Amino acid sequence: MKQLLNTVYVSDPEVYLALKGSNLNLIKENDSIARVPLHNIEAICTFGHQGASPALIHECMDRQISITFFSSGGRFRGRVTGEMNGNVTLRKKQYKVSEDELECADIAKHIVIGKLFNSEQVLKRIVRDHELRVDSKKLMQAIERLKESRKLAAGTQDLESLRGIEGNAASAYFSVFNECIIQQKESFSFSSRSRRPPLDPVNALLSFSYSLLASETAAALEGVGLDSYVGFMHRDRPGRISLALDVMEEMRPLIADRFVLKLINRQQVNRKDFVVKENGAVLLTDQARKTFLQLWQKEKQDTFTHPFLKEKMPWGLAPHVQSLLLARYLRGDLEAYPPILIR
């Protein structure tokens, strides 16, 4: 099993990334403020505009350490990676499958089923843990709609139909997401999903967590030799990590959505942690983003038992395991791609 190494999050937009010996050297105002040994790192995520030195980029490429660049507001800007692992046969198979609508639909079907099942579990847990504080009837109706959508997805072999089923199910899920917010209702009211830009604090947290999960999933896919830009459900678009967006779908409820709800309901974030830009975009403050990243990294250390492998592992390995299972399916070692299903 892959070792879960550290992801370094550089949240200060004024910090420049450099190389010092075999260490990541963080520089601010010409002073070194921290050094991290590269052998302990599997990825670097930096937020802001200072950038990284060519020497560090080259060293990270040699060591297969990805560097992901985000804007100060948390929007994905790009990634630098080294030579792709794996053999050309696996990638050729991926490209061939991506051109076949029926094969794409077969993979997408399992991904959608996984996403809908896990979305159901998020809502069921809220009903179970807070039955007297939420509109249980409303939540149960949404759960039933998700179940019906899951049954429809299981019997569908058409890619466009699957996208429609997934979209309708997502609408049902987010229509009751506000019920999952138990604490700080006056500051964290949620009415609908808004992306570019996020227009309220809940959407800001969701968008930020999805960006992080997408980046980590892309790195995991490349780690097993797959091309993170060539997807099966999300179609090709220049600059879009389509396969990462595919694979992360089933993990959104389990990792990102649950994490955001924990932050709000445990009051680890509050209204003063957000700023509103002139265009209406709501973003985390620099300090709040730092807190978010610290808690995100800690959350990745929590363990679960993978339902297919029957093995206990930290949540941070979930993207790596699902990427490996997808590669095994494409190689013909598995009859079907097994999505991660957690009750």
C-alpha positions as CSV (number, residue, x, y, z in Angstrom):
1,M,0.0,0.0,0.0
2,K,1.2,3.5,-0.8
3,Q,2.6,5.4,2.1
4,L,0.6,8.6,2.9
5,L,3.2,11.3,2.9
6,N,2.7,15.0,3.6
7,T,1.1,17.6,1.3
8,V,2.6,21.0,2.0
9,Y,0.0,23.8,1.7
10,V,1.5,27.3,1.4
11,S,-1.4,29.6,2.2
12,D,0.5,32.9,2.5
13,P,0.4,34.6,-1.0
14,E,3.6,36.4,-0.3
15,V,5.8,33.3,0.1
16,Y,8.2,32.2,-2.6
17,L,9.1,28.5,-3.0
18,A,12.7,27.7,-3.5
19,L,15.2,24.9,-3.2
20,K,17.8,24.7,-0.5
21,G,19.8,21.5,-0.7
22,S,17.2,18.7,-0.6
23,N,14.7,20.9,1.2
24,L,11.7,23.0,0.2
25,N,12.7,26.5,1.3
26,L,9.9,29.0,2.0
27,I,11.0,32.6,1.5
28,K,9.2,35.8,2.5
29,E,10.6,39.2,2.2
30,N,14.1,37.7,1.4
31,D,14.1,35.7,4.6
32,S,13.8,31.9,4.9
33,I,10.8,31.2,7.2
34,A,10.7,27.4,7.0
35,R,12.4,24.4,5.4
36,V,10.8,21.0,4.7
37,P,12.8,17.9,3.6
38,L,11.6,16.9,0.1
39,H,11.7,13.2,1.0
40,N,8.8,13.7,3.4
41,I,6.6,15.4,0.7
42,E,4.3,13.9,-1.9
43,A,2.8,17.2,-3.1
44,I,2.9,21.0,-2.7
45,C,-0.1,23.3,-3.0
46,T,0.6,27.0,-3.1
47,F,-1.9,29.9,-3.0
48,G,-1.0,33.3,-4.4
49,H,1.3,34.9,-7.0
50,Q,4.9,34.6,-5.9
51,G,5.6,31.2,-7.6
52,A,8.4,28.8,-7.4
53,S,12.1,28.7,-8.5
54,P,13.0,26.6,-11.6
55,A,15.5,24.7,-9.5
56,L,12.7,23.6,-7.1
57,I,10.4,22.7,-10.0
58,H,13.1,20.5,-11.6
59,E,13.9,18.7,-8.4
60,C,10.2,18.1,-7.7
61,M,9.7,16.7,-11.2
62,D,12.6,14.3,-10.7
63,R,11.1,13.2,-7.3
64,Q,7.6,12.9,-8.6
65,I,6.4,15.6,-6.3
66,S,3.5,17.6,-7.9
67,I,3.3,21.3,-7.4
68,T,-0.3,22.8,-7.8
69,F,-0.8,26.5,-8.1
70,F,-4.0,28.1,-6.9
71,S,-5.1,31.7,-6.9
72,S,-5.3,33.5,-3.6
73,G,-9.0,32.8,-3.6
74,G,-8.4,29.0,-4.0
75,R,-9.2,28.6,-7.7
76,F,-7.1,26.0,-9.5
77,R,-4.5,27.6,-11.9
78,G,-2.3,24.7,-13.0
79,R,-0.1,21.8,-12.0
80,V,3.6,20.8,-12.6
81,T,4.4,17.1,-12.5
82,G,7.2,14.9,-13.5
83,E,7.3,12.1,-16.0
84,M,4.1,10.0,-16.0
85,N,4.4,6.7,-14.3
86,G,3.1,3.4,-15.7
87,N,3.4,1.9,-19.2
88,V,2.2,3.1,-22.5
89,T,-0.2,0.1,-22.9
90,L,-2.4,1.4,-20.0
91,R,-2.6,4.9,-21.4
92,K,-3.4,3.6,-24.9
93,K,-6.2,1.6,-23.4
94,Q,-7.5,4.6,-21.5
95,Y,-7.5,6.7,-24.7
96,K,-9.3,3.9,-26.6
97,V,-12.0,3.5,-24.0
98,S,-12.5,7.3,-23.9
99,E,-13.5,7.2,-27.5
100,D,-16.1,4.5,-27.0
101,E,-19.4,5.8,-25.6
102,L,-20.6,2.5,-24.4
103,E,-17.4,1.7,-22.4
104,C,-17.4,5.3,-21.1
105,A,-21.0,4.9,-19.9
106,D,-20.2,1.6,-18.2
107,I,-17.5,3.3,-16.1
108,A,-19.5,6.4,-15.6
109,K,-22.5,4.3,-14.3
110,H,-20.4,2.9,-11.5
111,I,-19.1,6.4,-10.6
112,V,-22.6,7.9,-10.5
113,I,-23.9,5.0,-8.4
114,G,-21.1,5.6,-6.0
115,K,-21.8,9.3,-5.8
116,L,-25.5,8.9,-5.2
117,F,-25.1,6.1,-2.6
118,N,-22.6,8.2,-0.6
119,S,-24.8,11.3,-0.9
120,E,-27.6,9.2,0.6
121,Q,-25.4,8.3,3.5
122,V,-24.6,11.9,4.3
123,L,-28.3,12.7,4.5
124,K,-29.1,9.6,6.5
125,R,-26.4,10.4,9.0
126,I,-27.9,13.9,9.6
127,V,-31.3,12.3,10.1
128,R,-29.9,9.7,12.5
129,D,-27.8,12.2,14.5
130,H,-30.1,15.2,14.6
131,E,-33.6,13.8,14.1
132,L,-35.2,16.3,16.4
133,R,-33.4,19.4,15.0
134,V,-34.0,18.8,11.2
135,D,-36.9,18.4,8.8
136,S,-36.6,14.6,8.7
137,K,-39.5,14.3,6.2
138,K,-37.8,16.6,3.8
139,L,-34.5,14.8,4.1
140,M,-36.1,11.4,3.7
141,Q,-37.9,12.6,0.5
142,A,-34.5,13.6,-0.9
143,I,-33.0,10.3,0.1
144,E,-35.8,8.5,-1.8
145,R,-35.1,10.6,-4.9
146,L,-31.4,9.7,-4.7
147,K,-32.3,6.0,-4.4
148,E,-34.6,6.2,-7.4
149,S,-31.9,8.0,-9.4
150,R,-29.4,5.3,-8.4
151,K,-31.7,2.6,-9.7
152,L,-32.1,4.5,-13.0
153,A,-28.3,4.9,-13.3
154,A,-27.8,1.1,-12.8
155,G,-30.0,0.4,-15.8
156,T,-28.6,3.0,-18.1
157,Q,-26.0,2.5,-20.8
158,D,-26.3,6.0,-22.4
159,L,-23.8,8.6,-21.3
160,E,-26.0,11.6,-21.8
161,S,-28.8,9.9,-19.8
162,L,-26.3,9.2,-17.0
163,R,-25.3,12.9,-16.9
164,G,-29.0,13.9,-16.8
165,I,-29.7,11.4,-13.9
166,E,-26.6,12.7,-12.0
167,G,-27.6,16.3,-12.5
168,N,-31.2,15.7,-11.3
169,A,-29.9,13.8,-8.3
170,A,-27.4,16.6,-7.4
171,S,-30.3,19.1,-7.5
172,A,-32.2,16.9,-5.0
173,Y,-29.2,16.6,-2.8
174,F,-28.4,20.2,-2.7
175,S,-32.0,21.2,-2.2
176,V,-31.8,19.8,1.3
177,F,-28.1,20.6,2.0
178,N,-29.2,23.6,4.2
179,E,-30.9,21.1,6.5
180,C,-27.5,19.5,7.2
181,I,-26.3,22.8,8.7
182,I,-27.1,22.5,12.4
183,Q,-25.1,25.3,13.9
184,Q,-24.6,29.0,12.8
185,K,-27.7,28.9,10.6
186,E,-27.8,32.7,10.4
187,S,-24.3,32.9,8.9
188,F,-24.2,29.7,6.8
189,S,-27.5,29.6,5.0
190,F,-27.4,27.6,1.8
191,S,-30.0,27.9,-1.0
192,S,-28.3,26.6,-4.1
193,R,-24.9,25.7,-5.6
194,S,-23.0,28.7,-7.0
195,R,-19.5,28.0,-8.4
196,R,-17.8,30.8,-10.4
197,P,-17.8,32.7,-8.3
198,P,-19.2,31.2,-5.0
199,L,-21.7,33.7,-3.7
200,D,-22.0,32.6,0.0
201,P,-19.8,31.1,2.7
202,V,-21.1,27.6,2.2
203,N,-20.4,27.6,-1.5
204,A,-16.9,29.1,-0.8
205,L,-16.1,26.2,1.5
206,L,-17.5,23.6,-1.0
207,S,-15.6,25.1,-4.0
208,F,-12.3,25.2,-2.1
209,S,-12.6,21.6,-0.9
210,Y,-13.6,20.4,-4.4
211,S,-10.5,22.2,-5.8
212,L,-8.2,20.4,-3.3
213,L,-9.8,17.0,-3.9
214,A,-9.6,17.4,-7.6
215,S,-5.9,18.2,-7.4
216,E,-5.1,15.3,-5.1
217,T,-7.1,13.0,-7.3
218,A,-5.2,14.1,-10.4
219,A,-1.9,13.4,-8.7
220,A,-3.2,10.0,-7.7
221,L,-4.2,9.1,-11.2
222,E,-0.9,10.2,-12.7
223,G,0.8,8.2,-9.9
224,V,-0.7,4.9,-11.3
225,G,0.1,5.9,-14.9
226,L,-3.3,7.3,-16.1
227,D,-3.8,10.6,-17.9
228,S,-5.8,12.8,-15.6
229,Y,-7.0,15.0,-18.5
230,V,-8.8,12.3,-20.5
231,G,-12.1,11.4,-18.8
232,F,-15.0,9.1,-19.4
233,M,-17.9,11.1,-18.0
234,H,-16.5,14.6,-18.1
235,R,-15.6,15.2,-21.7
236,D,-12.2,16.5,-22.9
237,R,-11.7,20.2,-22.7
238,P,-8.3,22.0,-22.9
239,G,-6.9,22.5,-19.4
240,R,-9.5,20.4,-17.6
241,I,-8.5,17.4,-15.5
242,S,-11.5,15.5,-16.7
243,L,-10.6,12.0,-15.4
244,A,-9.8,13.5,-11.9
245,L,-13.3,15.2,-12.0
246,D,-14.8,11.8,-12.8
247,V,-13.1,9.8,-10.1
248,M,-13.6,12.4,-7.4
249,E,-17.4,12.4,-7.9
250,E,-18.0,9.4,-5.7
251,M,-15.6,11.0,-3.0
252,R,-17.2,14.4,-2.9
253,P,-19.9,13.5,-0.4
254,L,-17.6,11.4,1.7
255,I,-14.6,13.7,1.9
256,A,-15.5,17.2,0.8
257,D,-19.1,17.6,1.8
258,R,-18.7,15.9,5.2
259,F,-15.7,18.0,5.9
260,V,-17.4,21.3,5.1
261,L,-20.4,20.3,7.4
262,K,-18.0,19.5,10.2
263,L,-16.3,22.9,9.9
264,I,-19.6,24.7,10.2
265,N,-21.3,22.5,12.7
266,R,-18.3,22.3,15.0
267,Q,-18.0,26.1,14.6
268,Q,-14.4,25.8,13.4
269,V,-15.2,28.6,10.9
270,N,-17.5,31.6,11.3
271,R,-18.8,34.6,9.3
272,K,-15.8,36.8,9.9
273,D,-13.6,34.2,8.1
274,F,-15.0,35.4,4.8
275,V,-14.6,38.4,2.6
276,V,-16.9,39.6,-0.2
277,K,-15.3,40.9,-3.4
278,E,-16.7,43.6,-5.7
279,N,-18.1,41.0,-8.1
280,G,-20.0,39.3,-5.2
281,A,-17.6,36.5,-4.8
282,V,-17.3,35.2,-1.2
283,L,-13.8,33.9,-0.3
284,L,-12.0,32.7,2.7
285,T,-9.6,35.2,4.4
286,D,-5.9,34.3,4.4
287,Q,-6.0,33.2,8.1
288,A,-9.2,31.2,7.6
289,R,-7.7,29.4,4.6
290,K,-4.7,28.5,6.6
291,T,-6.9,27.0,9.3
292,F,-9.0,25.2,6.7
293,L,-5.8,23.6,5.2
294,Q,-4.6,22.5,8.6
295,L,-7.9,20.8,9.4
296,W,-8.1,19.3,5.9
297,Q,-4.6,17.7,6.3
298,K,-5.7,16.4,9.7
299,E,-8.9,15.0,8.3
300,K,-6.9,13.0,5.7
301,Q,-5.3,11.0,8.6
302,D,-8.6,9.6,9.9
303,T,-9.1,6.0,8.9
304,F,-11.8,3.9,7.3
305,T,-12.2,0.4,6.1
306,H,-12.3,0.2,2.3
307,P,-15.4,-1.8,1.3
308,F,-13.8,-3.5,-1.7
309,L,-10.3,-4.2,-0.4
310,K,-11.5,-4.9,3.2
311,E,-8.4,-3.0,4.4
312,K,-8.2,-0.1,6.9
313,M,-6.5,3.0,5.6
314,P,-6.4,6.8,6.1
315,W,-8.9,8.9,4.0
316,G,-6.0,10.6,2.3
317,L,-5.3,7.3,0.4
318,A,-8.8,7.1,-1.0
319,P,-8.0,8.9,-4.3
320,H,-4.9,6.7,-4.7
321,V,-6.8,3.4,-4.1
322,Q,-9.6,4.4,-6.5
323,S,-7.1,5.3,-9.1
324,L,-5.4,2.0,-8.7
325,L,-8.7,0.1,-9.0
326,L,-9.6,2.0,-12.2
327,A,-6.2,1.2,-13.7
328,R,-6.7,-2.5,-12.8
329,Y,-10.1,-2.4,-14.5
330,L,-8.7,-0.9,-17.6
331,R,-5.9,-3.5,-17.7
332,G,-8.6,-6.3,-17.5
333,D,-7.8,-7.4,-14.0
334,L,-11.3,-6.5,-12.7
335,E,-14.7,-7.2,-14.3
336,A,-16.0,-3.7,-13.4
337,Y,-14.7,-0.6,-11.7
338,P,-15.7,-0.8,-8.0
339,P,-16.7,2.7,-6.6
340,I,-16.1,3.4,-3.0
341,L,-19.3,2.9,-1.0
342,I,-19.3,3.9,2.6
343,R,-22.3,3.7,5.0
